[in-house]
Amino acid sequence: MTDPGGYRSYAADDLVTGEGVAVEVPVASVAARMASGAIDVFLTLVVLIGGIIFFGMLSSTSSEAVQGIVAIVYSSLVLIGMPAIIETVSHGRSLGRLALGLRVVRDDGGPATARHAMVRALVGYVEIYLLLGVPAVIASMVHPRAKRLGDMAAGTIVISQRAALRLTPPPP
């Protein structure tokens, strides 16, 4: 494809590396992202509820102020810190993404860093937990590369590692 200026424009599914090379990667579908997100949210809520029960029993003799502080710190660590740490340590994979063969990478195809994971987790807290995932689903359905708002803010994309690429046949 060429634009009116005569320059080649890259296809929508290509990632352009830092060296200017277009690499075709299979973008994860909205359904696969929703399924992996549901697995991750379920596990996060299990850890959150289990920890609240544990810390509730542990601090039952403490004042209400101490219990409130423990609840706020713990819920922040679980809802924001845990996804960011897991994504950073596992190089863009969580348990849900691992189960479905997905990975988070930068827009140029490189590995996502801790900064990318933290931005995704902060925006994800608002769009997934506070707004029940509605903005994430709408943004993924509208965006040509199925990005949610956290991906747009962090400059990342979720790719499928199990999908087969459609290679063009070699010239005769």
C-alpha positions, 0 to 999 in steps of 0.5 A: 500500500502506498499513500499519496506521497508515494511512501509505503505504509505498513499493514495494520497487523505489522509491528515496526521494529526500531530498525524499521523492519515490519514484522507480522504478528498475530494480534490476540482476539477480543474473545481470547483477551476476555477469557484470559482477563476473566481467569486473571480477575478470578484469581485476583479476587480469590487472593483478595478475599482470602487475604482480607479474611486472613488479615481480618482475623489477624487484626481483629483486636486492633483499632478500626483505623489500623484495620482500614489502613491494612485493608487499603494497603492490601487491596492496592497491592493485590489489585494494582501491584500483583498484576504489574509484578506478575506481568514484569516477572513473567515477561508479559504473561499472566496465568490467564494469558499463559493458559491461552497462549497470549503475551504482552509486548511493546508496540514495536514488538519488544518485551514489555518493561515494569513501566509498561506493566505498571501503567497497564495495571493502573489503568486496568484498575479503573477500567476493569475493576471500577467500571466492571470491564465495560471500557476495556471491552468497548475499546478492544472491539473498536480498536483495529488491533484490539487494544484496551485503554491500558494498552493504549496508555502503555504503548503495548499490544497483546499478541497470540503466540499459538496462532499460525501466521499466514505466510505468502508463498515464495516466488517461483 
